[in-house]
Amino acid sequence: MGLNELLPKAVRLHPEKEAVVCGDLRMTYRELAARVWRLAQGLLDLGIERNDRVAVLHENTHEFLEAYFAAAHLGIILVSLNHRLSAKELAGILNDSESRMLIAQGAFYEKAKALPQSVPTLEKIIWTRTDSHVLNGEDTAYEALLKNHPDQPPPAPAISDDDVAHLYYTSGTTGQPKGVMLTHKNVKCHALGTIAELHLTDRDRWFHVAPLFHLADAWATFAISWVGGTHVLVPSFDAGTVCRLIQEEKITLSNLIPTMLNMMVNHPDVGKFDYSSLRVILSGGAPIAPETVRKIIDAFGCDYIQTYGMTETSPYLTLSILKDHLKTLSAEAQLNFKAKTGREFIGVSLRVVDEEGNDVAMDEKQVGEIIVKGDTVTPGYWRLPDETEKAIRDGWLYTGDLAVMDRERYVNIVDRKKDMILTGGENVYSSEVENVLYMHPHVLEVAVIGVPDAHWGEAVKACVVLKEGRSVTEEEIIISCRKDLAGYKTPKSVDFLKALPKTGSGKIFKKGLRAPYLK
């Protein structure tokens, strides 16, 4: 079964089931499919052909879901754009992918209106949620396009498992953004894997809170639809609103980014709502401190699963789902496993290897790099064969993530290779220091970086955001760390910030924090 068959299957089995909740709009699967077919017919009428690239610049709304399904049906390649990027950065991605059309939300009109002038291949912008009077002659209104086309599916081309379905551009935190190719097979196998691992059914109501342009959330588009579940969307993140909607929409599960969860559990209204519908909260996109995991479980009263993955892997590589015999452990011991990066996802093979390629000892001490292979792993980077060869060697994708492994084969990430701090000849893994800092009662957010030091080579620096109304000195922070960390791991300095810089996907942008010290 291909991706283009999932929506028709949902319509056959669940025609009147609520498929989408988007603000005041509620649609059944039959109604969703009708809009998807109108969009697909409209794209064909505009001249779009199989394997053409169509980009989407949008918040989390039903139009984004419709674009995912229309692209899958037509065999075109969807390019998901981070709407927080600048016009120049967006133009770079559109030029690299040679996108022919852009579906853009009116909220980004000022940023996107001039893109055709700097992207020669971009023939047309299809605008959603904007007044028609602002459009020029080359533009098209999304709703007008749908209105003028039939709600029956156009003929679907023969699509191969190896055909590229999506292009996701890396955030650029480690260099020039690269287009990660995900094939129909990658996306399909990942969807089936999540259905099996998370026991997804038509009873589930998935909350699209993390951005749909990012794979922390986008994978659920296909997995939830495959089982006939309900998609509940929120355009942008607000901690109080998300807490309230969990109660009102009876959300059963969602995958949120740690920075979002941290804001939710520290929100003053977190205890005012009923979360009894939740069966599990997943966290992914970045490491999370065990202390934050404890707060999540206490606040929401549901199961918790830590996830880890990459854009290159569709994304999941591990889940911290407890093996059955681990459920007999004490609550504290179970929490220890749940807060780990997790054991390998059903669709991948995972190893942690040293620099010679040997598997590390399962002792939670020896550090190695995570490497993976499987049907969910990208075939490579868009038109970058050299970069592909660097990342994928002998069939294994080298993730650049450093981790340890325990006797149960649960891995725990300690750092990115490029984020590891080398001070006085000793390796310091930032996550270990951050986990200790998160235990401080006044700390809301923290990032640990290495900065140049004439004596030690690099010195450990903590960048800290305090909870509202709290105060603490640099010396007090350093003293509190000394209780749990070796001297060389303890921060030598602390910067107090109003907020930590974030990437478009919500990850803490450590490269931005280090930049002022590298001049």
N, C-alpha and C positions, 0 to 999 in steps of 0.2 A: 504494500500500500504506500502510495506517495503522499507528499505533503498536500498535493492538489486534491486528494480524495478525503481529507479530514473534515472539511466543512460540509461537503455533501453527506458524509456519514452522520455528522451531528444533526443535520436537518432531517435525515431519514428516521433517526432514533429518537430525537428530542425536538420535534418541530416547534412546539409551543412552550418549551422550557425557556426560562429567562436566561439569556445568553450574556447580555451586557447591561451594566448599570453605569451611566456616565452623567453625573449631575442629576438633573430631573428626567433625563432620557432613559427609558427602559426598553430593551429590544429582546424578542425571542430569537431563537436560532433561525427560524424562517425569515424574520425581518432582517437580521444581520446578513444572511446570505443574499437576499434581494439587493441590498446596498452593495455588497461585494461584487455581484455580477454586473450591476450597473457601472461600477467603477472599472471593472475589467473591460467591459464593452467600450467604455469611453476611452480608455488607454489605447485599445486597438484602433479605434477610429482616429486617434491622434497620430497614429503611425508607429506606435511602440511594437517591437518585435521580440521574439524569444532571445534571451541573453542580453538584451539592452539593460542599461542601468537606470533605475528610477530612484531618486533620493527622497528622503522624508525628513523634514525639519518641523518637529511637533512636540508638544507636551503630551502627557498621557490622556488621550481621549479615544473615542470609538473610531475616529478616522484613521488613527495609527493602526489599530487592529485590522481595519478594512484593507489598508494598504498591504499589510503582511499577507493576507489571504489572497488578494487579487494578484500579487506578484507570484505567489506559489502556484496559482492556477494557470497563469500565462507563461511560466517558465522564465520570467524576467528576474534580474538580480536587484534586490532591494538594498539600498545604501542608507543605513541609519545614521543620522547626523546628530551630534551633540549640540543642542540648541544654545549652550552656553559659550560656544566658540565665537570668535570674532568673525566678521565678514571675510577677512583675509584668510583665516584658517579654513573657513567653510569653502572658499574658492579653491584652496589648495586640494582639498579632498575631492571636490566635484571635478576638478581638472584631472586629478590622478585616476579617478574611476571613469572618466569620460561619460558622466551622467548626461542623459538626454533630457530628462524632465525632473522637476522638483515639486513635491507636494509640500507646501509650506503653510504654517498657521499665520493668520493675520497679526498675531502678537509680535511676530518677528519681521514685520513688513519693512521697517526702516533698515534692518540689518541685511535683508535678503533681496530687496527690490532691484539692486544694481548688479546682482550676481551674473546675469546673462552677459553683461559687458566684459566681465573678466573670465568667463568660462565659455569658450567658443562652441563646445558641444551642447551647451544647455539651450534647448530650443524653446522651452516654455515653463512657466511657473503656474502650478495649479493651486489656487489660494483657498484655504478653508477659513471660516470664521472671520471674514473681513467684509466691509462694506464694498459693494460692487463699484461705487464711484471712484475708488482709489486705484482700480485696475487699469492698466493700459491695454492697447490693442493686442499685444502678444500674450497677455495673461488670460487665464481661465478661472472661473469660479467653480469650486469643487461641487457644490450642490447643484449648480446649473448643469454641470457635466453629467451628474447622476440622473437628473430629471429628464434629460434628453436621450436616455438610453434604456433598453429593455432590462427587466429584472430576471432574465434567464441566462444561465451560464453559457459563455461562448465556447466554441470547440477548444478543447485543451490539447496542447501539443504533447508528443511523446517525450517524457522527461526522464533522464537517466539519473541514477543514484549519484553519479559523479558530477552532475551539473551543479554549478555554483548557485546557491539560493540567496545568500546574503553576503554583504561586505560590511564588516565592522572595523572602523579605524581605531587603532590603539590610542590611548589618551595622550601619548607624547611625553609622559613623565620621564622616560628614559631616552628620548631622542625624537627624531622625525616620525610622525605617525605613519604606520604601515597598515595597509588594507588586509585584514584577516579574511580569508575565504572560508566560508562554511558551505558545505555541499548539502544537497537534499538528504543524503544519507546521514551526514553528521547531525543535522537538526532532527531528523526522524528518529534516529537511534537514541539521541539524548532524551527526546520526549518519552519514548517507551521506557527508558531507564528510570526517569523520574516517576512515571506512573507506577512502576514496580516498587521502587524504593520508598516512595512517600504514600503509597496506597491511595492514589487519587481516584475519585469516583464522581458520579454526577451529583453527589450531595455537597461537593466542595464549592466554596465561594472564595475565589482567589482575589486578593487585593493587590492591584497594580499600583504600588507606591513608589518603589524604585523606578528610575526612568526606563521607558520602553526602548530607548535607543541603546540601552546597556543590557548585557546578557544576564545580569543579576536578576532581571525581571522578564526579559523578552522571551526566554525559553517557554514560559508558562502560556504564551499565546497558543501554542500548538498542543502542549500536553493537556491543558485544562479543556480545550475544545474537543480533543480526541475522546475524552471520557464524558463530555456533555456537562461540564461544570459551568459555573457562572463567573464572568469577568466583572469585577468592580474597579472602576478607575478613578483616580484623583489626579488632577492636572499637575499639581506641584505639592511638595511636602510641607506640611505644617503639623507639628507634633500633636497639638490639641485636637485638630480636625481629624487626624488619623485615628487617635484614640476614640473619639466620638463615633466615627463611622464604623469602626470594628463592632461596636454595640448595635448601631442602627441597621447595618447591613448584614449582621450575623456572619461576619467573616470567619472562615475556618482555618485559613493559613495564608502566609505571605512570606516572601524573602526580602528582608530589609537590610540596608547597609549599616554597619556598626555605628556610624555617626548619627544616623536617624534613630536607632534604638536607644542610644545614649541620651539623646534629647528627649525621647519619649519617657524613659524611666525617671528622668530628672524633672519632668514637667510638673508644675504644681497641681494640675488637674488629673494626673494619671490615675489616682485612686477613686475618681468619681464615676467611672463607667463600668459596665458589665461586660466582661470578656469571656463569659462562659461558652460562647460559640466556638472560640479558638481551640483547635486541637494541637496545633504546633506553630511555633514561630521559628523561621529559619533566618540565619544571619550569614551574609556572604559579601564578597567584594573587597574585604580587607580583614586582617587579624582583629580579634576582639579580646579584651581583657577578661579573665575569669571573674573578676569582681562585677563587671557589667553583666555577664551571663547570670550570675546569682541574682542581680537586681531584676533582670528580665523574667526569670522564673517566678520570683516573688511577686512581681507586679501583675503579670498576666495569668498566672496560675495554670499554664499549659506546658506541654512538652517543648523542648528546645533542641534544635539541630544546628550545629555549626557546619557551614558549607565552605568549600574552597574550590576554586576553579580559575579558568583563564578564558579570555575571549577566544584564544586558539583551541579551546577544548569544549566549546558549546554550551555551558562552561564547566559543569561539575566534574571534579576529579576525586573529591572525598566528601563524606558526610559523617558527622559524629553520632550516627544512630547506634545505640547500644546493642551489642550482641546479647542474646537472650540470657546467657549465664551472668552477664555483668549487671543485670537488673536485680540480682540478689544482693548486691553490694549495698553498703550504707549510702544514705543520700549524699554525703560529702564525697564519697568515692565515685559515685555516679556522676556528680557534677564535674569532677576532675576529668572524666572521659568526655563528657558533653562539651567541655570548653576546649578540647583539643581540636586540631584541624580535622581529624577523622580518619576513617579507614577508606580504602579505595572504592570508588563508585562502581556500580555493577557493570558499566560499559567500558571500563578501562583496566589496563594493567599498570601498576605503579611500583617504582623502585626508588630508593634513596641511596645514592652512590657517592663514593669519594672521588678524588681527582683522578684516580686510576681506573675508575669505572667499576669498582668493587662495591657490593652492597655493604652498607654500614651495619654495625652491630645493633641489635634490637635492645639497647640498654638505656635509651633516652639521654645519652651523653654524646655519642659520636655524631657529628654533624655532617650532612652530605646534601647534594642537590637532588631535588625531586625530578625524575624523568618518567614519562608516560607514553603509552601507545594505546590505540583502540579506534573503534569506528566513529567516535565523536571527535577525534583529533583532526584539525585542519590539514588539508593537503599542502598549505603554504601561504605565502604572502602574495598579494596581487602584483604580478609583473615584477617581482623581486626575487629571482632565482637564487642569488647569492645569499640574501637574508634567510631564505628558506633552508638552504644547505647549512647555514650556521646553526639554525634552531633545531632542525630535524636531522639526526644522525643515526644511521643504521636502523631506521624506522622508529626511533625514540625521540620524542620532543623534550628538549632540555628547557625546563621552566625558568631557571634562574632563581628559584626559591630554595632557601636552605632550611633543612628540617632535621629532626631526630625521629626515631621510631621506637615504639615500646614492644613488649613481648606479644601483645595482642595484634600487632601490625597497625596500630593507630599512629599516624604521623602527627607531628606538631611543628609548625613553621616557626623558626626563630628569627628569620630576616630574609630580605632580598639580598642577593649577592652584592648589589651596588649600594645597599644601605648599611652593610656591616661596618662597624667601627673598629679600626686597628689602632690601639693606644698602647704605647710602650711595649710593643710586640705581642700584646694580648688581644684576642678577638672579643668584642662586645656586641651582643645581639640586641638590637634596640627593643624588640618586643619584651624581653625579660625585664628591662629597666622600666618600660612603659607599664607593664603589669603591676609592678610595685607602686608606681606613682598613682595609678588609678585607685589604689587602696586608701589614698589620703582623702579624708572626708571633705576637703575643700576643693578638690580637683574635679573639674568637669571634663576637660579634654586635654590630651597630652601627646606630643610627638618628640621622640629622642633622635638626635642627629649627631654626627661627628663634625667637628670644626677644626681647622688647622691649628696646630700647637707647636711652638718652636722646640719644646722639650720632649713631648710625648708623641709627636707626629700628628695625632688627632686627639682631641679632648671630647668627652661626653657632655653634650648640652641638652637640657630639657626645655622644651617650649610648652608652656602651660597656660591653659585657660581656666580661670577659677569660676566656681559657681557664683551666681548673682548674690551680692551682698556679703561675700566671704573675703577675707584677707589673710595673707600669710607671707612671710618673708622668704627670700632666696635661701638664707641660712637654715630656716626651719624645714624647707623642702629637702635640702641636702642632708640634714641630720636625720630626717625620717627615713631616707633611702639607706643610710648607713646601717640601719638595724637589720636589713634584709639582703643587702648586696655587698659584694667584695669592694674594697676601696677603689680598684681600677674601673669598676662598673658604675660607681656612684657618680652622678652628674657633677662636673666641676663648676658649672654655671647654670643659671635658670633665666630664661626670658619669659616675662609675663605678657601675654597677648590678649586682645579682646576676642579674637577668633583665629582659628587655624586656617590657612589656605586650603582649598579643596579643588580637586579635579571636577570635571563635569559629571562624573559618575558618583561623586560624593566621597571619594577617597582623600585622605590627607595628603597634601602635595609636598612631600619632603624635599624635593628638588628646589622648590621655591623657598623653603625655609633655609636651605644651605646656601643659596645663591649669594646673599650679601657677604658671606664669609669667604667666598672664593675669588673675590676681586683682587 
